[in-house]
Amino acid sequence: MPDRMNEASGRPRKIRLTGEVIARSKTFEVFVDDDRYTVPTLHLVSAADERRARELAESLMRESAHHRGVELRWEGARLYGAGSLAGAASVLD
């Protein structure tokens, strides 16, 4: 198994996936309001920052006409809502 540590800094090496460099990514929670279900569906996405996580959340909303809205969270804190979940009310309230 190849060494995954940078010898000079002692930090994990950056990994190249599908043309993007992923370094120190965060795991965000995305709740999707889907009209086929009575409760929102939870998706976990990895992104380097909130901007990229919002893009991924919006992409999830566009994946299906059944997806009415999305809510983005990180470590339990609400960051963003779109569509049916754009209002002040949270899926967890």
C-alpha positions as CSV (number, residue, x, y, z in Angstrom):
1,M,0.0,0.0,0.0
2,P,1.5,3.4,-1.0
3,D,2.4,5.9,1.7
4,R,-0.4,8.5,1.9
5,M,1.5,11.0,4.0
6,N,3.5,14.0,2.7
7,E,7.0,13.3,4.0
8,A,8.0,17.0,4.1
9,S,4.9,18.3,6.1
10,G,3.7,15.1,7.7
11,R,0.2,15.9,6.5
12,P,-2.0,13.6,4.4
13,R,-1.4,14.0,0.7
14,K,-4.0,15.6,-1.5
15,I,-6.0,13.0,-3.4
16,R,-7.1,13.7,-7.0
17,L,-10.6,12.4,-7.8
18,T,-12.4,13.1,-11.1
19,G,-10.2,16.1,-11.8
20,E,-10.7,17.8,-8.5
21,V,-8.2,18.0,-5.6
22,I,-9.8,17.0,-2.4
23,A,-8.0,18.3,0.7
24,R,-9.4,18.5,4.2
25,S,-13.0,18.0,3.1
26,K,-15.9,18.4,5.5
27,T,-19.0,16.2,5.6
28,F,-22.3,18.1,5.2
29,E,-25.8,16.8,5.8
30,V,-28.4,17.5,3.0
31,F,-32.0,16.8,3.7
32,V,-34.1,16.4,0.6
33,D,-37.9,17.0,0.6
34,D,-39.2,14.3,-1.8
35,D,-42.9,14.2,-2.5
36,R,-42.8,10.4,-2.5
37,Y,-41.9,10.2,1.2
38,T,-43.4,11.6,4.4
39,V,-40.0,12.5,5.9
40,P,-37.0,14.2,4.3
41,T,-34.2,11.9,2.9
42,L,-30.8,12.4,4.4
43,H,-27.7,12.6,2.1
44,L,-24.2,13.0,3.3
45,V,-21.9,15.0,0.9
46,S,-18.2,15.8,1.2
47,A,-17.0,19.2,0.1
48,A,-14.1,21.5,0.8
49,D,-16.3,24.4,1.8
50,E,-19.9,25.6,2.2
51,R,-20.0,27.1,-1.4
52,R,-19.3,23.7,-2.9
53,A,-21.7,22.0,-0.5
54,R,-24.5,24.4,-1.6
55,E,-23.8,23.5,-5.2
56,L,-24.0,19.8,-4.4
57,A,-27.3,20.3,-2.5
58,E,-28.8,22.3,-5.4
59,S,-27.7,19.5,-7.7
60,L,-29.5,17.0,-5.6
61,M,-32.6,19.1,-5.8
62,R,-32.5,19.2,-9.6
63,E,-31.9,15.4,-9.9
64,S,-35.6,14.6,-9.8
65,A,-38.9,16.4,-10.3
66,H,-40.0,14.7,-7.0
67,H,-37.4,16.7,-5.1
68,R,-39.2,19.8,-3.8
69,G,-36.5,21.3,-1.6
70,V,-33.2,20.8,0.2
71,E,-31.7,21.9,3.5
72,L,-27.9,22.0,4.0
73,R,-26.4,21.5,7.5
74,W,-22.9,21.1,9.0
75,E,-22.4,19.7,12.4
76,G,-26.1,20.2,13.1
77,A,-26.3,23.9,12.2
78,R,-28.6,24.9,9.4
79,L,-26.6,26.7,6.6
80,Y,-29.0,26.9,3.7
81,G,-32.4,26.0,2.4
82,A,-33.9,26.0,-1.1
83,G,-37.2,25.2,-2.6
84,S,-39.8,24.0,-0.1
85,L,-37.2,24.2,2.6
86,A,-36.1,27.8,1.9
87,G,-38.2,29.2,4.7
88,A,-37.1,29.8,8.3
89,A,-38.5,26.5,9.4
90,S,-36.1,23.6,9.5
91,V,-36.7,19.9,8.9
92,L,-35.4,19.2,12.4
93,D,-37.7,21.7,14.2
